[in-house]
C-alpha cells in the first residue's frame, strides 16, 4: 500500500519537471529525486500521525476542495520551475504548518541531510512535495473515492509499522533517558534500511528515512512537553542591541532541545526554557532570545514606550537575495505570533535592514519586502494587521561594522518596536 501511494504521487513528476527543479535549485537530478522521495514520505508520515483526528482530516479535505486541489493539478509544471505561488502558495503555506507544526524546520534539516542537499533546497523540495500530495488527494476526491473518513483509513494503511515503532513504544519511552530513546530509534531506522535493501523497493528507503524523521520528532515532543499549537498558515541576526529589559520572564525550568539549531550562531542564545504567557500558552524559547526579551519588556509595568527600543529577531533566515523565509524561521515567527495574541493591546512596527553591499535602492526594496513578509506571516497566525506596520530601511541604522562578514550578517536583520502596550 505504501509503495503504491508513493509511486502514484511521485509518478506525477515528469522528467522535465524534475530537471526544472534541479535547475532552479542548482542541485543534481539524482539529489532532487532523493529529496522528493524523502519529502513526500515525511509529509505522508506527518499526515499518518494524525490519521485518527477527524477535525484535522476535515481541514485537509477543505484545502483540496473548492477547486484549489484541481488548480494544483493543472499547475504542477509551473510549480516545478518557479515554486508554489499565488493561490497554490497560500495552500502550501497553510498545509505544511498543519502537518509539521513547529517541527517543520527540523524535518527540513533531516531531508537535507538524507538527500545530501542544502537546507534551502530541502525547504523548496518540501514545498514541492506538498502540492504533489494535495494534488493526489484532489484527484482521488474528484474521482469520488476520497472523503475525510477514507483519507484517515488510507493514511493508516500507508504506515503499517508506525504503531509498533514510534507510537506506543516511543511515547511510553518518554520517561526513559534520551540515550535509551535514541537507541531504539537507531535500531528501528537500521531495520528499515536493511529491509529496504533486501526488498529492492525504491520507496522503502525514503520510508525508512521517514521513520528517522518521525521517531526524532516524537522523541523531541515527548521530552520537551506540549508545544504551542501551530496556526495554518528574512538573514537574521543579532541579539537586541538596546539596553537590557528591566524584568525577566516568569521563572521556568530549562527544557531539553533534542535537535541542533539550523544556524550554529543560534546556540549562543542560551538553553531552551519554558515560559507561560498571560493567556496560559507555554512557549519553549531560548533564555537569551528575542522572545524572552520581548516578554520581559511587556510584563514590566515600568517599561515605557521608546522610539529607539528595537528588538531584533534572532532566528530568522531568508533565501539569499529574496524575501522568502526559510522553514527554520517558522518557530520564532510562531512564538512572536503567540506573544502578540497573549498581549492583545500591543501594537508593533517591523523594520527591515540590509548590509551596505549592492545597490542602495534595491536594498531598501528588499528590506521592505522582508519586513512585509514577516508581517504577512503574523497575520496568517491571527494577528490583526491593524496592530502592525512595516517599513524597509535598507542599509540605514547599522548595528555593526559592514567591513566584516560578521558585522554585515548582524546588519541584515528584521527588528520590531512596540508602539503601544
N, C-alpha and C positions, 0 to 999 in steps of 0.2 A: 504493500500500500504506500509506504513512504517513498519507495523508488518510483512508483507510478506518478505520484503527485510531483515529485521533483522533476521527473522527466517532462511532465506536461508543462510545468511553469517555465523551466529553463529552455524547453523546446520552442518557446515563443521568441527567444533571442536568435535572430538570424546572424549569419557570419558577418554581414555588413554592419549590423548593429554592434556586434562585438568589436569590430575594427574601429567603429566610430567612437566607442567608449575608450578603447585603448589609445587612440589618437588624442582624444580630448584630455585624458589624464596623464599621458606620457608614460604609460605602462605597457608591458608586453601583452599580446593577446592571450598567452597562456596564463599570465598573472590575473588578467581580467576574468578568465574562465574560473579559476580557483576562487577569486574573490566573490563572484556572483554565486557560486555554489555555497560558499560559507555563509554569505549574507542571506541568501534565501533560506538556508537551513536554520540559521539563527532566528529569522523572522517567523518561520513556521513553529519553531520551538517556543518562542515567546508567546505566540498565539495559543499553542497547545497547553502552555502552563495555565492559561485562563479559560480553558475549554468548558469548565463547569460553571462559569459566571454568565448567566443568561443576559444580564444587563450589558456586560462588555460585548457579548456576541451581537446583541441588538445594535450597539453603537457601530460595530464593524459593518454590519449589513447596511446601516444607514449611510456609511461612507460610499458603498458601491451602488446604492440605489439612486434613483432620480437622474440617471444619465451620466453621473460622474464616472462610474466604472467603464461605461461604454466609450466615453471620451478618452479614457486612458488607453483602451484597446486600439483606438484609431491614431494615437499619437506616440506609440512606443518608439518608432524610428526617430522622431524629433527629440524625444526624451533622451535617447541614447547619444545623440550628437550634441545636445545642448543642456541636458539635465532637466529635471522637473521645473516647470514654471507655470504661471497663471493659476487656473483652477486646479490643475494637477499638482502643482507645487503646494497649494493650500491643503489638498488632501493628504499629501505625503507629510507635511508639517504637523498635521493632526494625528495621522496614523502611527508614525514611529514613536512619539512620546506615549501614546496609548499602550503600545506593545512593550516598550522597554522602560518607560518612566525615566528616573534619574540615572539608570544604568546604561543609557544609550552610548555614552562616551566610552564606557568600559567594553561594551560589546564591539564597538568600532575598533578599539585597540586590539581586541582579540582577532578580529577579521584581518586587520593589517598584519599582525604577527604570523597568522596561519598562511596567508596568501603571499607574504613577502612583498607587500606594497606599503606606500606611505599611509599615514593616518588620514590625510586629506583625501587620498584616493579611495580608501576604505569607506570613508563617510559618503563619498559620492556614489560608490557602488551600492552601499546600503540604501541610498535614496533611489537607486535604480531597481533594486530588488523589491522595494515597497510597491511601486506601480505594477510590477510583474505579478506579485501576489494578489493585489487588489483587482487587476485586470482578469486574472484567472478566476477569482471569485465572481466577478461580474459576468464573465462568460457562462459560468455554471448557473448563476441566477437567471440569466436571460433564457437559458435552456429549460428553466423550470425545475432544476434539480438541486437548488440550494435555498435554504432559509436558515434562521438562527439556530434552530434545533439540529438540522442536518449538518450545519457547519461545525457545531460542537462535537458531534459524533465523528465527523471526518477528521477533525484535528486530534481527537483522542486516538484514533486509529493511526494517525501519522507518527506518533511517538509511542509505540507499544512498550518500549523499555523504560519509559520515563518514570512510571510509578515505582519500578523496582530499583532505580538508581537514585535520581535526585529527589524524589518525593519523600516518602516516609523515612528513608534512610538518612537523607541529609537534614531534614527538619528535626528528626529525632536526635541527630548528632549535634544539634545546636548547643547542647550542654557540654559537648566534648571539647577538647582543645583544638586550636587551629591546625596543629600538626596532624592530628588524627583525621580531621575532616579533609585536609589536603591529601592525605594518604589514600583515603577512599576515592577521592576524585581522580587521582593519578591512576589508580587501579582500574576504575571504570573507563577512563579515557583510553588506557592501554588496551583493554579488552576490545573496545570499539574499533580501534585502528587495526588490531590483529584480525578481527572478524572481517573488516573491510578488505584487507589484503587477501584473505582466504577466499572470499566470495567472488572477488573480481568486479563487484558492482561499483561503478564510478561515483555513485551518490552516497554510498555508506561512509566514505571518508569525510565528506562535508558533514554528515550526520554525527560522526564521531567528534568532529570539531565542535559541532553544536552541543554535544554532551559536555565538552570542556566549558563552553560559554555558560550553559545553564547551570552546571554544577558550581562554577565560580560565582555566578550571580546569586544562586540560592544560599551559598555559604556566606557571601557578603551580607545578604539580607538577614540571615539568621543570627549573625554575630553582631550586626550593628543595630538591630531592632527595627521598628517600623519607620518607614521613610515618609517624607511629605508626599501626598498624593499628587500625581502629575496631571495637569490640565491638558486637554487636547491642544494639542497645539492646534570686526570685532577684534593688531595684536594687543595684547594687553599688558599688562603692566605692573606698574609699580605699586607699592603699598601707598596708602593715603599719606600725602606729603604735608598735610596740615597738622596742627597741634593735636596731641593725643586726646581722645574723647574723655570727658571728665568722669564718666561712670562706666563700670564694667557690666557685662551681661550677668543675668542671674547665674549663680554657681551651677556648674554642671559637671558631671563625671566624664572623663575622656572616653571616647568611643574608638574602637579599632577601625582602621581603614585598610581593608584587605586588598585593595588594588593600588598599583603605583600611579602617581599623578601623571596626567597626559603631558605636562610640561615640568621638567625637573625643578625649575625655579619655584613651583608651587609648594614643594616640600618645605621651603623656608617659612611658610605661613603658619607653621605650628601644628600640633596634634589636633585631630578632629574632636570636637566637643559637642555635646547635645544641649541645645538651648531651647527653652519653651517661650513662645510668643504670647502676647496678651490674649489671643483667641484660642489658646490651647494647642496650636500647632507646634510640633517639635522639629527643629532643624538640626542636621548633623553638619557642622561647619568648622573651618579652620579657626583655631583660637585667635590668630592674628590677622585673619582675613577681613575683607571689607564688610562682610555681613555682620561680624561681631562688632566692628566699629560703628556701623550704622545703627544697630540695635541699641548699643550703649548710648549713643547720641540721642536717639528718640526716647529712650527710657528716662533720660536725665531731665527733670523739670527745669533745671537751671541753665540748660544749654540754649543759647539764643540763636536765632536765625542770623547767619552771616553770609555776606556776598562772596567771601573768599574761602568759605568752608566747603571744600570739594572732597568727595570720596571716590577714589579710583578703583574701578573693577580690577580684580587681580587674577581672575581665572577665566578670561575670555580669549578666544583665538579666532582670527579671521583667516579665510583663504587669502593668499598673498595678492595685494593689489585690488581686492574685491571687498564688498560689504557683506559677504556670506559668512555667517557664523558657523564655525565647525561644531560638530556634535558634542565635543568635550566641554563646550561652553554652556550647554543647556542646564547643567546642575546649578551653576551660580545664577543664571537668569531665573530659574525656578525659585531659588531661595529669595532673591530680591522681590519677585512677584508675591511670594508668601508674606514677606515683611510688609509690603505695601498693603496687602489685604488685611493684615493684623493691625495696621495703623491707618485706618480709613480717612483720617483728616490730613494725612501727609500729602504734600504735592512736591514734585521734584522737577529739576531741569537736567537734561542729559547733554553733555558736551563731548564732541568727538575731536580727537587730536592726532596729528601725524608727526613724523620727524621732518627735517628740512631737506630730505632727498627728493629730487624730482621737481616738477612744475608746481609752483605755489598755488595757482588757481585750481589745478587738478587735485591737489592735496585737500583744499577746502571742500571741494565737491565730494571726495572720497570720505573725509571725516564726517561730513553731514549725512551721507548715505549710511554710514555705520551707526551713527547716533540714532537716526531714524529707524534703522533695522532693529536695534535693541529695544527702542520704544514700541515698535510693532510687535515684537515677541512678548513684551509685558502686557500689551493689550490683549493678545491671544490668551494670556493666562488669567485674564479677568480684571485687569486694572483699567479703570475708566481713562480714556485718552485725555479727558479734560483735566486730569490731575497731573499731566506731564507735558513738557515741551522739549524740543531737541534742537541743537544747533551745531554746526561744524565750524571749528576754529582753525583747521589746518595745522600749520606749524607754529601758530601763536602759543604763547604761555608754556614754553618748555619747562619740564621739571628736572631735566638732566642735561648733560653735555652732549650735543649732537656730534661731537668729534669722535666719539667712541661708539662701538656697536651696542654696548650695554646701555649707554645713555640714549641712543636712538630707540632702542626697544622700550625703554621706560616712557619715552615721549609719545610712542604710538599707543594710545590709550582711549578708553571711554570713562568719563567721570560723571558723577551726579552730585547735584547740590540740592539740599532741602530748601524749598521756598516757603513752605507752610508746614506746621506741625501741631 
